[in-house]
Amino acid sequence: MTQPFYFMLNVLIASRLVFTFKDMPIDWKQCAVMGAVQGAGLLFLQPGAAQWGLAGLLLALNVLLLRFESRHTQTNEVRLGMFVLQVVVLSVFFSPRLGLDFSPGLAQLGARLQGLTLLFPPAGRVDWPRANALVLGLLLVTNEANLFIRSMFKVFSLAPHRQVEAEKYLITMTDKRELNAGRVIGILERVIIYTFVLQGQYTAIGFILAAKSFARFKELDNREFAEYVLIGTLLSALLAMMIALFVGRLIM
């Protein structure tokens, strides 16, 4: 995999951050935001037929995703499946046969930015392949891992519920507040574990998991909730460690 592939893959995953707090099907506004982020990334690539072809395919896949989500209730599965398809498309366009690369004017743009601000680092001081790989892992643990965990919760009916009284009846509903709180905690947990694994600090992971269990100690008396927390925590930690190990191999 080449550096342009890593860059565009990061752009693609960054555009999918619109899913992070969106369990319901996306609408045209979210789809437009995804397309805008992906279009901005395409501007850094070499102009030509390959660039336009990739732009057209990504646009078609975004519209296809929008239509699929409007017709299916399993949104997380649809999003994960589309992600796999998008990665395959990128791998084809950045293959040696098509040879899609960065725009030749990108180096000149970088030189101009260095002359305008000290915040832009000189190109020679940045290990861009390593940086792209690290950002890739960070984006994966933030959103794509979250989609996978939510999908597993739905498949095995592990989402937390609460009972609401309505006209002398008790209605069981998904606890959205608990789901969102768990989502934020899970993201922070995976980012910290991802960082520790890359630094080889495996023992520190135990303190993170212990702190999470301590914070919810009283709530763990509820067996259903305890299963939700335990499975979610173990799955979240496992995904973060696997992604960190994968990135570690890339940057060796």
C-alpha positions as CSV (number, residue, x, y, z in Angstrom):
1,M,0.0,0.0,0.0
2,T,1.3,3.4,-1.0
3,Q,1.2,6.7,0.9
4,P,-1.6,8.1,-1.3
5,F,-3.7,5.1,-0.5
6,Y,-3.2,5.6,3.3
7,F,-4.0,9.3,2.9
8,M,-7.3,8.7,0.9
9,L,-8.2,5.8,3.3
10,N,-7.9,8.2,6.2
11,V,-10.0,10.8,4.3
12,L,-12.7,8.1,3.7
13,I,-12.8,7.0,7.3
14,A,-12.9,10.7,8.5
15,S,-15.9,11.3,6.3
16,R,-17.6,8.4,8.0
17,L,-17.4,10.1,11.4
18,V,-20.9,11.3,10.6
19,F,-22.0,7.9,11.8
20,T,-20.4,8.2,15.3
21,F,-23.6,9.5,17.0
22,K,-26.0,8.6,14.3
23,D,-27.9,5.3,14.9
24,M,-30.7,6.2,12.6
25,P,-30.3,6.1,8.8
26,I,-28.4,9.1,7.4
27,D,-30.2,11.8,5.4
28,W,-29.0,13.9,2.4
29,K,-27.3,16.4,4.7
30,Q,-25.0,13.8,6.2
31,C,-24.4,12.2,2.8
32,A,-23.5,15.7,1.4
33,V,-21.0,16.1,4.3
34,M,-19.4,12.8,3.5
35,G,-19.1,13.7,-0.2
36,A,-17.6,17.1,0.7
37,V,-14.9,15.6,2.9
38,Q,-14.1,12.9,0.3
39,G,-14.0,15.5,-2.5
40,A,-11.6,17.7,-0.5
41,G,-9.3,14.7,-0.2
42,L,-9.5,14.0,-4.0
43,L,-8.2,17.5,-4.7
44,F,-4.8,16.4,-3.4
45,L,-4.6,13.6,-6.0
46,Q,-3.2,13.8,-9.5
47,P,-5.8,15.2,-12.0
48,G,-6.8,12.8,-14.7
49,A,-9.2,10.0,-15.6
50,A,-8.3,7.9,-12.6
51,Q,-9.1,10.8,-10.2
52,W,-12.5,11.5,-11.9
53,G,-13.2,7.8,-12.0
54,L,-12.6,7.4,-8.3
55,A,-14.7,10.5,-7.6
56,G,-17.6,9.1,-9.6
57,L,-17.4,5.7,-7.8
58,L,-17.3,7.3,-4.3
59,L,-20.3,9.5,-5.2
60,A,-22.2,6.5,-6.4
61,L,-21.3,4.4,-3.3
62,N,-22.5,7.3,-1.1
63,V,-25.9,7.5,-2.9
64,L,-26.1,3.7,-2.7
65,L,-25.4,3.8,1.0
66,L,-28.2,6.4,1.5
67,R,-30.7,4.2,-0.4
68,F,-29.7,1.1,1.5
69,E,-30.0,2.7,4.9
70,S,-33.5,4.1,4.0
71,R,-34.7,0.5,3.3
72,H,-32.9,-1.6,5.9
73,T,-33.1,-1.4,9.7
74,Q,-29.6,-3.0,10.2
75,T,-27.7,0.3,9.6
76,N,-24.5,-0.7,11.2
77,E,-24.2,-3.8,9.1
78,V,-24.9,-1.8,5.9
79,R,-22.2,0.7,6.9
80,L,-19.6,-1.9,7.6
81,G,-20.3,-3.7,4.4
82,M,-20.1,-0.4,2.4
83,F,-16.8,0.3,4.2
84,V,-15.3,-2.9,2.9
85,L,-16.5,-2.2,-0.6
86,Q,-15.0,1.3,-0.5
87,V,-11.7,0.0,0.7
88,V,-11.7,-2.5,-2.2
89,V,-12.4,0.4,-4.6
90,L,-9.5,2.4,-3.2
91,S,-7.1,-0.5,-3.5
92,V,-8.0,-0.8,-7.2
93,F,-7.4,2.8,-8.0
94,F,-4.1,3.0,-6.1
95,S,-2.8,-0.3,-7.5
96,P,0.3,-0.2,-9.8
97,R,-1.8,-0.7,-12.9
98,L,-3.8,2.6,-12.4
99,G,-1.1,4.3,-10.4
100,L,-3.2,7.1,-8.8
101,D,-0.7,9.4,-7.0
102,F,-0.5,12.8,-5.3
103,S,-0.8,15.9,-7.4
104,P,2.6,17.2,-8.5
105,G,1.7,20.7,-7.2
106,L,1.3,19.3,-3.7
107,A,5.0,19.8,-2.9
108,Q,4.9,23.4,-4.1
109,L,1.8,24.0,-1.9
110,G,3.6,22.6,1.1
111,A,6.6,24.9,0.4
112,R,4.4,27.9,0.2
113,L,2.6,27.1,3.5
114,Q,6.0,26.7,5.2
115,G,6.8,30.3,4.1
116,L,3.5,31.6,5.5
117,T,3.3,29.9,8.9
118,L,5.5,28.1,11.4
119,L,2.7,25.7,12.2
120,F,3.2,23.8,9.0
121,P,6.2,21.5,9.6
122,P,8.9,21.0,6.9
123,A,8.2,18.0,4.8
124,G,11.6,16.4,5.6
125,R,10.9,16.4,9.3
126,V,7.7,14.4,9.1
127,D,7.5,10.7,8.6
128,W,4.3,10.8,6.5
129,P,3.9,7.0,6.0
130,R,4.2,6.6,9.8
131,A,1.8,9.5,10.5
132,N,-0.7,8.2,8.0
133,A,-0.6,4.7,9.7
134,L,-1.0,6.2,13.2
135,V,-4.0,8.3,12.1
136,L,-5.5,5.3,10.3
137,G,-5.5,3.3,13.6
138,L,-6.9,6.2,15.6
139,L,-9.8,6.6,13.1
140,L,-10.5,2.9,13.1
141,V,-10.7,2.7,16.9
142,T,-12.9,5.8,17.0
143,N,-15.6,5.0,14.5
144,E,-15.3,1.7,12.7
145,A,-14.8,-0.3,15.9
146,N,-17.8,1.4,17.4
147,L,-19.9,0.3,14.4
148,F,-18.8,-3.3,14.8
149,I,-19.5,-3.3,18.6
150,R,-23.0,-1.8,18.0
151,S,-23.7,-4.4,15.4
152,M,-22.7,-7.2,17.8
153,F,-25.0,-5.7,20.5
154,K,-27.9,-5.8,18.1
155,V,-27.2,-9.3,16.8
156,F,-27.0,-10.8,20.4
157,S,-29.7,-8.4,21.8
158,L,-27.3,-7.0,24.4
159,A,-28.3,-3.3,24.2
160,P,-29.4,-1.9,27.6
161,H,-33.2,-1.4,28.1
162,R,-35.4,0.5,30.5
163,Q,-39.1,0.0,31.4
164,V,-41.4,2.9,30.8
165,E,-44.9,3.0,32.3
166,A,-47.6,4.0,29.8
167,E,-51.3,3.6,30.6
168,K,-50.8,0.9,33.2
169,Y,-48.4,-1.1,31.0
170,L,-44.7,-1.4,31.2
171,I,-43.0,-0.8,27.8
172,T,-39.4,-2.0,27.3
173,M,-37.3,0.5,25.4
174,T,-33.7,0.8,24.4
175,D,-31.9,3.1,26.9
176,K,-30.5,5.7,24.4
177,R,-28.8,7.7,27.2
178,E,-26.9,4.6,28.4
179,L,-26.0,3.7,24.8
180,N,-24.6,7.2,24.1
181,A,-22.7,7.2,27.4
182,G,-21.3,3.8,26.6
183,R,-20.3,5.0,23.2
184,V,-18.3,7.9,24.5
185,I,-16.7,5.8,27.2
186,G,-15.8,3.1,24.7
187,I,-14.2,5.6,22.3
188,L,-12.0,7.0,25.0
189,E,-11.2,3.6,26.3
190,R,-10.1,2.3,22.8
191,V,-8.0,5.4,22.1
192,I,-6.2,5.1,25.4
193,I,-5.6,1.3,24.9
194,Y,-4.5,1.9,21.3
195,T,-1.9,4.4,22.6
196,F,-0.7,2.1,25.4
197,V,-0.3,-0.9,23.1
198,L,1.7,1.2,20.6
199,Q,4.0,2.3,23.4
200,G,4.3,-1.3,24.7
201,Q,2.6,-0.4,28.0
202,Y,0.4,-3.5,28.3
203,T,0.2,-3.5,32.1
204,A,-1.4,0.0,32.1
205,I,-4.4,-1.4,30.2
206,G,-5.5,-3.3,33.3
207,F,-5.8,0.0,35.2
208,I,-8.1,1.4,32.5
209,L,-10.4,-1.7,32.7
210,A,-10.4,-1.6,36.5
211,A,-11.3,2.1,36.6
212,K,-14.2,1.4,34.3
213,S,-15.5,-1.5,36.4
214,F,-15.1,0.6,39.6
215,A,-17.2,3.5,38.2
216,R,-20.1,1.1,37.4
217,F,-19.7,-1.2,40.4
218,K,-23.2,-0.7,41.9
219,E,-24.9,-1.0,38.5
220,L,-23.3,-4.4,37.9
221,D,-25.8,-6.0,40.3
222,N,-28.1,-6.0,37.4
223,R,-27.2,-9.2,35.4
224,E,-28.4,-7.9,32.1
225,F,-26.5,-4.6,32.5
226,A,-23.4,-6.5,33.8
227,E,-23.3,-8.7,30.6
228,Y,-23.7,-5.6,28.5
229,V,-20.7,-3.8,30.2
230,L,-18.5,-6.9,30.3
231,I,-19.0,-8.0,26.7
232,G,-18.7,-4.4,25.5
233,T,-15.6,-3.8,27.4
234,L,-13.8,-7.0,26.4
235,L,-14.8,-6.6,22.7
236,S,-13.8,-2.9,22.7
237,A,-10.4,-3.7,24.3
238,L,-9.8,-6.6,21.9
239,L,-10.5,-4.5,18.9
240,A,-8.3,-1.6,20.1
241,M,-5.4,-4.0,20.8
242,M,-5.8,-5.7,17.4
243,I,-5.8,-2.4,15.5
244,A,-2.8,-1.2,17.5
245,L,-0.9,-4.4,16.7
246,F,-1.8,-4.1,13.0
247,V,-0.6,-0.4,13.0
248,G,2.5,-1.4,14.8
249,R,3.4,-3.9,12.1
250,L,2.9,-1.2,9.5
251,I,5.2,1.3,11.1
252,M,8.0,-1.1,11.9
